Amino acid sequence: MRLPRSLQARLGLSVGLVLTVLWLLAATVTAVIVRGEMDEVFDSALRETAERILPLAVTDIVGREDAGVTQRLAPIRAHDEFFTYVVRDAEGRILLQSHAADRAVFPPYDGPGFRQTASHRLYSDAVLQDTIRITVAEPLAHRAAVAGEIRMGLGLPLLILLPVALAAIIGAVRISLGPLRRFRTRLETRGARDLSQVPADGLPTEIAPLAATLNSLLARLHRAFEAERSFAANAAHELRTPLAGAIAQAQRLQSETRDPAAAARAAEIEATLKRLTRLSERLMQLARAEGARLRLDHSADLRGIARIVVQDLGGADAAGRIALHLPQTPVMSDLDPDAFSILCRNLVDNALRHGDPSAPVEVTLTAGGELVVANDGPVLSRETLDRLTARFERRGDSRDGSGLGLAIVAAIAERIGSALVLASPRPGAVSGLAASIRVPTGVQGAAAVDW
């Protein structure tokens, strides 16, 4: 038999079983002791009956005119006679007997004291130099019936008290494990990126060290992640100045050289440095998405941010390729404007890079706070879509881009309690890709900022 996995069920079951076994053992021992005491009481009653009846029987027998005549005493009223007796002389003739006495029950007299047959318990005694003898018999079934009633009296409470006791045990165990249940609930409800300490107040001493170890592990993980994010952000920030200087030198080399081959190599160096610059910017965005505060104490209208991002990206290289759709009413959200800008910029940039250059990129912000960026292009499988949110994952064999854009968007979405939804083909079309995310809306702070 397999034990239940629940600690509460295990404790309740084990304590209940132990209590049941101990109760049955106690009831059995009590029944044995009571049976022994009961036998002593009944034996004493047999002897007392014989000693009280025998003097009266002697008086009656001695005063008779007809010797050797059997006299049966008639009952005063009908009743069950548990003790029956016979009075006999030295020759074994019955001189006196109770009204319900069965002669077959009484064996021949073989001296005073207790005897027992297959069906009765007997006591015998004699007076007048062993000439008048009495034997009192009690059916063993009577004793068995009394013992059964006693066992029933001891056993019946088990049917009532055991369920009540088990319910009380389960209730006590449940109350005792309340702090452990609250600790588990705190762990279950927190997000995957929440590495703060878990309150462990009220935990039993057997569980408290586990909670302390868990909190220590969370603290070490938090420090490790913070160090990783800090390194990525600082490294990317420190690279910006030397990269800008290197790009300027490459551009100067192109303008000063007269050698076409050298100019081409300088152009390749400039393009590579610009890709490295974009990668450093994405690393800083990823560090911000994973570590910075994303919800503010005030709200801002997201329409202005979306408009600025689209104007910035829709320059000479993407003139006329972006179609922006905004609602008439403000879309107020406490999401950090910089975080929303990162969301919007990465989604639109991804659509411009990997979408059909001849088709527009549709950017839609709804009044409910849903941002949808859709572009035309080939249909992607679900496996491909699931991989696109991984870090440094690019579509197909493409080497354009950093492979971090959708990973940054997914990280922000997770931290604000939303989800990045990728659909291919686009809803209502047979081709393309649509990326959507819902941001928190509504004025939650003390003031609203209009953009």
Backbone torsions as a table, in degrees:
resi	resn	phi	psi	omega
1	MET	NA	127.8	-178.7
2	ARG	-86.7	134.1	176.8
3	LEU	-72.4	147.4	176.3
4	PRO	-63.6	152.7	-177.3
5	ARG	-77.1	-22.0	-179.1
6	SER	-72.8	130.4	176.8
7	LEU	-64.3	-38.3	178.9
8	GLN	-62.6	-44.3	178.8
9	ALA	-66.2	-39.1	179.2
10	ARG	-62.6	-46.3	-179.6
11	LEU	-63.9	-45.5	179.8
12	GLY	-61.7	-43.4	-178.8
13	LEU	-67.2	-46.5	-177.4
14	SER	-65.9	-45.2	179.1
15	VAL	-65.0	-40.2	178.5
16	GLY	-62.7	-43.3	178.8
17	LEU	-65.0	-42.7	178.7
18	VAL	-62.5	-44.0	178.9
19	LEU	-61.8	-42.3	179.9
20	THR	-63.2	-46.0	-179.4
21	VAL	-63.1	-44.7	179.9
22	LEU	-63.6	-39.2	-179.9
23	TRP	-66.1	-45.3	178.0
24	LEU	-62.5	-40.3	178.1
25	LEU	-63.7	-44.3	179.0
26	ALA	-63.8	-40.9	178.8
27	ALA	-64.6	-39.2	179.2
28	THR	-65.6	-46.5	179.0
29	VAL	-62.1	-41.6	178.8
30	THR	-62.8	-41.4	179.8
31	ALA	-63.5	-40.1	178.8
32	VAL	-64.5	-44.4	-179.8
33	ILE	-64.5	-43.9	-179.9
34	VAL	-63.8	-37.8	179.0
35	ARG	-63.4	-41.2	177.3
36	GLY	-62.8	-45.5	178.0
37	GLU	-63.8	-38.4	-179.6
38	MET	-64.0	-41.1	177.8
39	ASP	-61.4	-39.1	178.0
40	GLU	-64.3	-41.4	179.5
41	VAL	-64.2	-45.1	-179.1
42	PHE	-67.0	-38.5	176.6
43	ASP	-63.0	-41.1	177.3
44	SER	-63.5	-37.6	178.2
45	ALA	-66.1	-39.7	176.3
46	LEU	-58.9	-46.8	-178.0
47	ARG	-66.9	-43.5	179.1
48	GLU	-61.0	-41.0	179.1
49	THR	-60.7	-45.7	-179.9
50	ALA	-63.0	-44.4	-177.1
51	GLU	-68.9	-27.2	178.9
52	ARG	-82.5	-38.1	-176.4
53	ILE	-76.4	-36.2	-173.2
54	LEU	-59.0	-46.0	177.7
55	PRO	-61.0	-39.2	179.1
56	LEU	-66.5	-40.2	179.3
57	ALA	-64.7	-39.4	179.0
58	VAL	-61.6	-44.4	179.4
59	THR	-61.1	-42.3	-179.2
60	ASP	-67.7	-42.9	-175.3
61	ILE	-70.7	-42.1	-178.0
62	VAL	-64.4	-33.6	-177.1
63	GLY	-84.8	3.5	-179.6
64	ARG	-76.6	150.6	174.2
65	GLU	-87.1	-34.7	-179.4
66	ASP	-102.3	111.9	-179.5
67	ALA	-81.7	149.5	175.7
68	GLY	78.6	9.5	179.3
69	VAL	-90.3	135.4	178.8
70	THR	-83.4	128.9	178.1
71	GLN	-116.9	127.8	177.8
72	ARG	-106.4	122.0	180.0
73	LEU	-75.8	129.1	179.0
74	ALA	-84.3	143.5	-179.9
75	PRO	-73.7	149.7	175.8
76	ILE	-70.3	-41.4	174.8
77	ARG	-147.1	161.6	-177.5
78	ALA	-65.9	133.5	178.2
79	HIS	-162.8	163.5	175.6
80	ASP	-81.2	127.1	-179.0
81	GLU	-104.6	104.0	-179.3
82	PHE	-80.5	-32.1	177.8
83	PHE	-105.4	121.1	174.0
84	THR	-116.4	155.2	-176.8
85	TYR	-147.9	158.0	171.4
86	VAL	-135.5	144.5	175.7
87	VAL	-115.1	124.3	-175.7
88	ARG	-125.8	158.6	176.3
89	ASP	-92.8	-173.1	-176.1
90	ALA	-65.9	-26.0	178.3
91	GLU	-85.2	-0.9	177.9
92	GLY	89.4	6.1	177.8
93	ARG	-76.1	136.6	-179.0
94	ILE	-79.4	120.4	179.8
95	LEU	-98.5	-29.1	-177.4
96	LEU	-153.9	141.3	178.4
97	GLN	-150.5	157.6	176.2
98	SER	-74.5	164.9	-170.9
99	HIS	-67.4	-27.9	-176.8
100	ALA	-105.0	12.1	-176.5
101	ALA	-70.1	134.6	176.8
102	ASP	-107.4	115.9	-174.5
103	ARG	-60.5	-28.2	-178.1
104	ALA	-67.8	-20.2	-178.0
105	VAL	-74.6	-28.9	-170.8
106	PHE	-94.3	115.4	177.2
107	PRO	-75.4	169.5	177.5
108	PRO	-59.3	146.6	-178.6
109	TYR	-66.7	130.6	179.2
110	ASP	-133.2	31.5	176.2
111	GLY	113.1	162.4	180.0
112	PRO	-71.0	157.4	177.4
113	GLY	119.9	-175.1	-176.9
114	PHE	-89.5	142.7	174.0
115	ARG	-136.0	163.4	178.1
116	GLN	-146.2	131.6	175.5
117	THR	-107.4	-172.4	-179.2
118	ALA	-66.2	-22.7	-174.5
119	SER	-124.0	-13.8	-173.8
120	HIS	-139.5	157.0	170.8
121	ARG	-108.2	129.2	-173.3
122	LEU	-125.6	151.8	172.6
123	TYR	-134.6	132.8	-177.8
124	SER	-124.0	150.0	177.4
125	ASP	-153.6	166.7	-177.6
126	ALA	-149.3	153.4	177.3
127	VAL	-137.8	178.0	178.6
128	LEU	52.7	55.1	177.6
129	GLN	55.0	41.9	173.6
130	ASP	67.5	26.7	179.0
131	THR	-94.9	-21.7	176.1
132	ILE	-122.9	122.3	-172.8
133	ARG	-124.6	143.3	178.3
134	ILE	-125.9	141.7	175.0
135	THR	-132.4	124.0	179.1
136	VAL	-109.4	131.7	-177.0
137	ALA	-119.8	143.5	175.3
138	GLU	-129.4	130.2	179.3
139	PRO	-65.4	134.4	175.5
140	LEU	-64.4	-25.4	177.9
141	ALA	-63.3	-31.4	177.8
142	HIS	-65.0	-44.7	177.8
143	ARG	-64.3	-40.4	179.5
144	ALA	-63.3	-38.1	178.9
145	ALA	-65.1	-43.1	178.0
146	VAL	-63.5	-42.5	178.5
147	ALA	-63.2	-38.3	177.4
148	GLY	-63.7	-39.0	177.7
149	GLU	-65.1	-37.7	178.3
150	ILE	-66.0	-45.2	177.8
151	ARG	-62.0	-38.5	177.5
152	MET	-63.6	-40.0	178.0
153	GLY	-65.0	-31.8	176.9
154	LEU	-80.2	-30.5	-175.0
155	GLY	-87.7	-33.0	-177.7
156	LEU	-58.2	-41.4	178.1
157	PRO	-58.0	-25.6	178.8
158	LEU	-60.8	-36.7	-178.0
159	LEU	-66.4	-25.2	-179.1
160	ILE	-99.3	-46.4	-173.1
161	LEU	-75.0	-34.3	-178.7
162	LEU	-62.4	-49.3	176.1
163	PRO	-58.7	-39.3	178.0
164	VAL	-65.2	-42.5	179.2
165	ALA	-64.4	-41.4	178.3
166	LEU	-63.1	-41.9	177.5
167	ALA	-62.4	-40.8	178.5
168	ALA	-65.5	-38.8	178.7
169	ILE	-64.1	-45.7	179.6
170	ILE	-61.5	-42.3	178.2
171	GLY	-62.7	-42.7	179.7
172	ALA	-65.3	-42.0	178.3
173	VAL	-63.9	-41.6	-179.5
174	ARG	-63.2	-42.7	177.9
175	ILE	-64.8	-41.8	-178.7
176	SER	-65.0	-33.0	-178.9
177	LEU	-91.8	8.4	178.6
178	GLY	-55.7	-48.4	177.6
179	PRO	-58.6	-36.5	179.3
180	LEU	-68.0	-38.0	177.7
181	ARG	-65.6	-41.1	177.8
182	ARG	-64.6	-37.6	177.4
183	PHE	-63.2	-43.0	178.6
184	ARG	-64.0	-40.5	179.8
185	THR	-62.9	-40.6	178.5
186	ARG	-62.1	-38.2	178.5
187	LEU	-68.5	-39.8	-176.0
188	GLU	-70.3	-33.8	-173.5
189	THR	-85.2	-15.3	-177.9
190	ARG	-82.2	153.1	-179.0
191	GLY	-72.5	166.3	-177.5
192	ALA	-66.5	-25.2	-177.8
193	ARG	-98.8	3.5	178.1
194	ASP	-86.2	104.6	-177.5
195	LEU	-108.7	20.6	178.4
196	SER	-71.9	164.6	-178.8
197	GLN	-64.8	140.7	178.0
198	VAL	-93.1	122.0	177.9
199	PRO	-57.1	130.1	-176.3
200	ALA	-124.8	32.8	-178.7
201	ASP	-71.3	140.8	174.9
202	GLY	80.9	3.5	-179.2
203	LEU	-71.2	146.3	175.6
204	PRO	-60.5	156.3	-177.2
205	THR	-63.2	-25.3	178.9
206	GLU	-73.9	-26.9	-176.3
207	ILE	-99.3	-26.0	-175.7
208	ALA	-54.9	-41.6	178.2
209	PRO	-61.1	-33.8	177.3
210	LEU	-64.8	-43.1	178.5
211	ALA	-63.7	-40.9	178.3
212	ALA	-62.8	-41.6	178.2
213	THR	-63.9	-41.7	178.4
214	LEU	-62.3	-45.2	179.3
215	ASN	-64.4	-36.4	176.2
216	SER	-64.1	-40.8	177.6
217	LEU	-64.8	-42.3	177.7
218	LEU	-61.6	-40.2	179.1
219	ALA	-63.5	-42.0	179.1
220	ARG	-66.0	-40.8	177.5
221	LEU	-63.1	-40.5	179.5
222	HIS	-61.7	-44.5	179.0
223	ARG	-64.5	-39.4	-180.0
224	ALA	-65.4	-44.5	179.4
225	PHE	-66.0	-40.0	178.3
226	GLU	-62.8	-40.6	178.9
227	ALA	-64.8	-39.5	179.5
228	GLU	-65.3	-45.8	179.9
229	ARG	-65.2	-41.4	-179.6
230	SER	-63.1	-40.6	179.1
231	PHE	-64.4	-44.7	-179.2
232	ALA	-62.2	-44.8	-178.6
233	ALA	-66.6	-45.3	-178.4
234	ASN	-66.3	-41.4	180.0
235	ALA	-63.5	-43.8	179.1
236	ALA	-63.9	-40.1	-179.5
237	HIS	-66.5	-42.0	-178.8
238	GLU	-68.9	-23.8	-179.8
239	LEU	-77.4	-19.3	-172.7
240	ARG	-62.4	-46.1	-176.3
241	THR	-66.8	-49.9	178.4
242	PRO	-65.1	-32.3	177.7
243	LEU	-66.8	-41.2	178.1
244	ALA	-62.5	-40.5	178.6
245	GLY	-66.0	-39.8	179.9
246	ALA	-66.8	-38.5	177.8
247	ILE	-64.4	-40.2	178.7
248	ALA	-63.6	-40.6	178.8
249	GLN	-65.8	-38.7	178.4
250	ALA	-65.1	-40.8	178.5
251	GLN	-66.5	-38.3	178.0
252	ARG	-65.9	-38.8	178.5
253	LEU	-63.0	-38.7	178.6
254	GLN	-64.4	-38.0	-176.6
255	SER	-77.1	-25.0	-174.9
256	GLU	-95.8	-23.9	-175.3
257	THR	-80.1	149.9	174.5
258	ARG	-106.1	-4.1	-178.6
259	ASP	-88.8	116.7	-179.2
260	PRO	-59.9	-37.3	-179.4
261	ALA	-65.5	-42.8	178.7
262	ALA	-65.2	-38.7	178.1
263	ALA	-63.5	-38.5	179.3
264	ALA	-65.9	-41.6	178.8
265	ARG	-65.6	-37.7	177.2
266	ALA	-64.5	-37.6	177.6
267	ALA	-65.5	-40.0	177.0
268	GLU	-63.9	-40.4	177.7
269	ILE	-62.5	-42.8	179.0
270	GLU	-61.5	-43.3	179.8
271	ALA	-64.0	-40.8	179.0
272	THR	-65.6	-41.4	178.5
273	LEU	-65.2	-36.2	177.4
274	LYS	-66.8	-38.0	175.7
275	ARG	-63.9	-39.4	177.6
276	LEU	-65.5	-35.6	176.3
277	THR	-64.0	-44.7	178.1
278	ARG	-63.2	-36.6	178.7
279	LEU	-65.0	-41.4	178.4
280	SER	-64.2	-37.3	176.6
281	GLU	-64.3	-41.0	178.3
282	ARG	-65.4	-37.9	177.9
283	LEU	-62.9	-39.9	176.7
284	MET	-65.6	-39.6	177.5
285	GLN	-63.9	-40.7	179.5
286	LEU	-64.9	-41.7	177.4
287	ALA	-62.6	-38.9	177.5
288	ARG	-67.6	-41.2	-178.7
289	ALA	-63.7	-32.5	-176.0
290	GLU	-92.3	-18.3	-174.0
291	GLY	-127.2	-24.9	-174.2
292	ALA	-80.3	165.6	175.8
293	ARG	-76.2	127.5	-175.4
294	LEU	-105.4	-15.9	179.5
295	ARG	-113.3	133.3	-176.9
296	LEU	-106.2	175.6	178.5
297	ASP	-88.5	-1.4	177.7
298	HIS	-135.1	167.5	-177.7
299	SER	-113.7	155.7	178.4
300	ALA	-136.3	156.4	178.3
301	ASP	-81.0	118.7	-176.3
302	LEU	-75.3	-13.8	-177.5
303	ARG	-63.8	-41.9	-179.8
304	GLY	-64.2	-37.6	179.6
305	ILE	-65.7	-45.2	178.8
306	ALA	-60.7	-39.4	-178.9
307	ARG	-65.5	-41.5	-179.9
308	ILE	-64.9	-43.5	-179.4
309	VAL	-62.6	-44.3	-179.4
310	VAL	-65.3	-40.9	178.4
311	GLN	-63.8	-37.2	-179.4
312	ASP	-69.0	-41.8	-178.3
313	LEU	-80.9	-23.6	-178.8
314	GLY	-87.8	49.8	-179.9
315	GLY	-81.4	-145.9	-175.0
316	ALA	-66.6	-36.0	-177.0
317	ASP	-73.3	-23.3	-177.2
318	ALA	-129.4	34.5	-177.9
319	ALA	-63.2	125.7	176.6
320	GLY	77.4	4.0	-177.3
321	ARG	-90.9	-13.8	-175.7
322	ILE	-109.7	125.2	175.8
323	ALA	-109.8	113.2	-175.7
324	LEU	-100.2	130.8	179.0
325	HIS	-123.4	115.3	-178.1
326	LEU	-120.2	148.5	177.7
327	PRO	-75.3	164.7	179.5
328	GLN	-75.4	-30.3	-177.6
329	THR	-93.6	152.5	179.3
330	PRO	-61.6	146.2	174.7
331	VAL	-109.3	92.3	-174.9
332	MET	-87.0	133.9	-179.2
333	SER	-149.5	146.5	175.5
334	ASP	-89.0	8.5	174.8
335	LEU	-66.4	136.2	178.9
336	ASP	-54.0	125.5	-179.8
337	PRO	-54.7	-37.2	178.2
338	ASP	-64.0	-39.2	178.8
339	ALA	-65.6	-40.7	177.8
340	PHE	-66.7	-36.1	177.2
341	SER	-62.7	-40.6	178.2
342	ILE	-64.4	-42.9	176.9
343	LEU	-55.8	-56.0	-174.3
344	CYS	-63.7	-43.5	-177.3
345	ARG	-63.2	-44.7	-178.6
346	ASN	-67.5	-39.6	178.9
347	LEU	-65.9	-44.9	-179.0
348	VAL	-68.7	-41.8	179.3
349	ASP	-62.5	-40.3	178.1
350	ASN	-62.9	-41.6	179.6
351	ALA	-66.9	-38.8	179.6
352	LEU	-66.5	-37.9	-175.6
353	ARG	-74.6	-38.9	-170.1
354	HIS	-110.1	-3.9	179.2
355	GLY	-86.5	173.9	177.5
356	ASP	-67.2	120.2	-177.8
357	PRO	-62.2	-22.1	-177.7
358	SER	-88.3	-4.8	-178.3
359	ALA	-114.4	147.4	-178.8
360	PRO	-74.3	156.9	172.6
361	VAL	-97.2	120.8	-177.4
362	GLU	-91.9	118.4	177.2
363	VAL	-113.8	117.2	-175.5
364	THR	-126.7	128.6	173.1
365	LEU	-117.9	117.4	-176.7
366	THR	-89.1	165.8	179.0
367	ALA	-64.9	-24.3	178.4
368	GLY	-83.3	1.4	176.9
369	GLY	91.4	16.9	178.2
370	GLU	-94.1	123.7	177.3
371	LEU	-101.1	123.1	-178.5
372	VAL	-125.0	125.5	176.6
373	VAL	-121.3	120.2	-175.9
374	ALA	-127.6	142.2	177.5
375	ASN	-139.3	157.3	178.1
376	ASP	-86.1	156.9	180.0
377	GLY	158.2	-173.7	-179.0
378	PRO	-68.1	155.8	177.3
379	VAL	-77.2	134.3	-180.0
380	LEU	-105.4	145.2	178.6
381	SER	-74.2	162.6	178.9
382	ARG	-63.3	-36.4	178.3
383	GLU	-62.3	-41.1	178.6
384	THR	-65.7	-43.0	179.2
385	LEU	-61.4	-39.4	-179.9
386	ASP	-66.4	-28.2	-179.7
387	ARG	-82.5	-19.5	-172.0
388	LEU	-66.9	-23.0	-179.7
389	THR	-86.6	0.5	176.2
390	ALA	-78.7	154.2	-178.9
391	ARG	-68.0	138.6	177.4
392	PHE	59.9	27.9	176.8
393	GLU	-98.3	124.7	179.4
394	ARG	-116.0	154.2	-179.2
395	ARG	-74.9	125.4	177.2
396	GLY	62.5	-137.4	-179.8
397	ASP	-97.9	12.8	-176.8
398	SER	-65.8	138.1	175.0
399	ARG	-112.1	6.6	178.1
400	ASP	-81.4	138.0	-179.6
401	GLY	90.6	171.8	-176.3
402	SER	-93.8	-17.0	-175.2
403	GLY	76.9	16.2	-179.0
404	LEU	-116.6	-9.7	-173.4
405	GLY	-57.4	-55.5	-178.3
406	LEU	-70.9	-28.3	175.8
407	ALA	-64.7	-38.9	177.5
408	ILE	-64.9	-45.0	180.0
409	VAL	-62.3	-42.9	179.9
410	ALA	-64.1	-37.3	179.1
411	ALA	-65.6	-43.3	178.0
412	ILE	-65.1	-42.8	-179.6
413	ALA	-59.7	-42.0	-179.4
414	GLU	-65.1	-39.4	-176.7
415	ARG	-73.2	-24.0	178.0
416	ILE	-96.9	8.7	177.0
417	GLY	77.3	24.8	179.1
418	SER	-117.0	-164.5	180.0
419	ALA	-149.9	141.9	173.8
420	LEU	-85.9	119.0	-177.5
421	VAL	-108.1	121.3	178.1
422	LEU	-109.8	129.2	-178.7
423	ALA	-131.5	129.3	176.0
424	SER	-141.2	121.8	4.7
425	PRO	-73.2	171.9	178.0
426	ARG	-62.3	148.9	175.6
427	PRO	-57.3	127.9	179.4
428	GLY	82.9	7.3	-179.8
429	ALA	-135.1	175.0	-178.7
430	VAL	-110.6	3.0	-179.1
431	SER	-150.3	175.3	173.8
432	GLY	89.9	-174.1	-176.1
433	LEU	-139.8	138.4	176.1
434	ALA	-126.0	129.8	176.0
435	ALA	-116.1	130.0	-177.8
436	SER	-135.3	148.4	177.1
437	ILE	-150.0	140.9	179.8
438	ARG	-105.7	124.7	-179.3
439	VAL	-99.8	155.9	179.0
440	PRO	-67.0	136.2	-179.2
441	THR	-124.7	162.9	-179.7
442	GLY	108.4	146.0	180.0
443	VAL	-80.6	114.3	-179.3
444	GLN	-113.6	-11.2	-178.4
445	GLY	-101.2	-169.9	-177.5
446	ALA	-80.0	-24.1	-177.8
447	ALA	-143.4	156.1	178.5
448	ALA	-112.7	137.5	-179.0
449	VAL	-105.9	128.9	-179.9
450	ASP	-98.2	131.6	179.1
451	TRP	-104.8	NA	NA
